[in-house]
Amino acid sequence: MAVKIRLARHGRKKRAIYDIVVADARAPRDGKFIEKLGQYNPNVTPAGLTLDNARALHWLMVGALPTDTTRKILSVEGLMYQKHLQVGVVKGAIIQEDADKKHEAWIDAKSKSREERVAKLNLGKTDIRNAALAAETKKKEAAIAKKVDAEQALIAAAAAEEANRLALANPVKVDVIEETSPEVTEDTSTEEETPSAE
């Protein structure tokens, strides 16, 4: 009997949650299984994963074959590397203490790397959210400024039209004052002769 470690689908439409199970290769995907090892939820970021590492390693060591997706999941959890080290221990190529130290060092390095990626992903989401908010605010401010300018233009046009209407209704009479040239008046008075001193 071929035993596989695979995913069994559960959850609602387009929001699947998967159980990680050990099952006979001939059994249906969501049907009978031997043992449930954990659960995988790809709907959240980072993906949610609960896994019984000891039981998963046991099944790997006794020959259960993981499917491609479960192989990646087990690899991320460090179980494929741990299996590789345990095979070395069984063959006598390495002692158990060295295998445990190597596995712990690998887990520490991967967890730091994963934390950095998650932090960058969350930071990226925050930056994107802030940039979108700033763009939306800028767009709203531009729309408000445009609306205020349009209102000011309408008010100015209405004031000009009102002034024109008043000018046409009450024409201003302009009196033209003709400039008169100063008349030269002739002096008709006679000069009195003054006796000259002789």
Secondary structure, DSSP 8 states (H G I E B T S, - for coil): --EEEEEEEEEETTEEEEEEEEEETTS-TTS--SEEEEEEETTSSS-EEEE-HHHHHHHHHTT-EE-HHHHHHHHHTTHHHHHHHHHHHHHTSS-HHHHHHHHHHHHHHHHHHHHHHHHHHHHHHHHHHHHHHHHHHHHHHHHHHHHHHHHHHHHHHHHHHHHHHHHHHS----------------------------
